[in-house]
Amino acid sequence: MIEKNELPILEYDPTSQEVLKPGHDAKGVKLPEKCLFAFLGDEVDEYAEQVNATVADHFITVDRLRPIYVIKDQGEPLCLCRAPLGGPAAAQFMDALIALGCRKFLAVGSCGTLVDIKENDFLIPTRALRDEGTSYKYLPASRYVDLDPVAVEKIGQGLAEQGLPYEHCTTWTTDGFFRETQDMVEYRREEGCQVVEMECASMAAVAAKRGVEFGQLLYTADSLANVAAHDDRSWGKAAQEQAMHICLRIIHIF
């Protein structure tokens, strides 16, 4: 039965079946259990070409075909995907990958800092503030979604094994990139958010709904610590290639 609310975004259907299911157009494709879901732009495609990845399938969207790569790393088959910007797109792609066999997801991408954190530092979110719409289609309404503590621990273990410092964080997931207002940034910071990005809460909700493992590694890019003067720094570009190789090692722990 639908949990109704005056506000449509807070209404949730916990039981009835989807009309259009993820994987509805699958062609017998079976993907590896582990997936590196990388918000790293061209770095993903360049790495896939470098290692002669197989294109197992494509995720079809209105604007482009997204290759679903399969690679072999340390003798283990892995799914590698170039993740799309924004919670709705990322959740849709992730849900389709689950339907094709992926069960353990490691996402990696950049975030903006709300507090004074250097660029290109690594953070592991332990919870995400749900200031977006997609997560409310997968989980009942709540202010935060907690990330899987097992996945959080594995990511920390993987970073420690590589001698890399990191911190845990609470992230603010928002749909409104250009509506991160001065007062809202200060409000989010006051309630304990250290960083902001656009997908974590959505993906964590998908994982919880579908019963799969999900964790995320963030690297710091631009800074909103000074609300009067946004600093794009270098958008974290120096960390992109490093993040790819770091996560290729971490995902074997999953």
C-alpha positions, 0 to 999 in steps of 0.5 A: 500500500502506498505511504501517502503524504501531502508532499509527493516526493515523500510518498513511497510504494514499498510493495507493488511491482515496477511496471518497467523493470531494470534489465527488461531489455537484457539479451542474456548478458551476465556481468561480474559480481563486482563493479567499479562505478567511476565518476571519472569521465574520460579516464574510464574509457581511456583505461578500458582501451589501455587494458583491452576491455571487453564491451559486454553491453551498453546502457542506452539513454536518450543522449548516448550509449554508455559502454559496460566494460568487463576487465580482468584485473589480478585474475578476477573479472570486474565490471567497469562503468563510466558513471553519469552525473546526477542521482537519477541517471546514476541510480538508473544505470546502477539498477540496470547493472544489478539486473545483469548480475552486479552485486558489489559496487564501489563508486568513486568520484569527486566532491566539493568541500563545505569545510577547510579540506585540501584538494585531492584528499580522500574521504569515505562517506558513512551517511548521506543527507537525502536532498535529492529526489531519487532515493525517495523512490527506493526507501521510505522518507528519512533525513539521511541514508546510512552507507553499508558499514561493511563496505565503509570498513573495506574501503578504509582497509584498502586505503590503509594497505596502500598507505593513504590517509583518509577521513570519514565524512557525512555528505550532502547529496543534492540535485541542485548544483546551482542552488547551493546557496550561501545560507544553505551551505552554512546550514548543511555545514552546521548540521555536520556535512563536510562535503557535497556531491550529487549521487551518493544518497541515490546510489545508497538507496538503490543498494539498500532496496535491491540488497546489494553491497555499496560503498563510495570513495570521494576525493575533494575538488572545489571548495565552498568553505568560503561561501562568499567566494567559491574556489574551483581550485582544479576540480580535483583533476589531479586525483582522477587517475590515482583514484582509478588505480586506488579503487582497482585495488580496493575492489578486490577486497569487496 
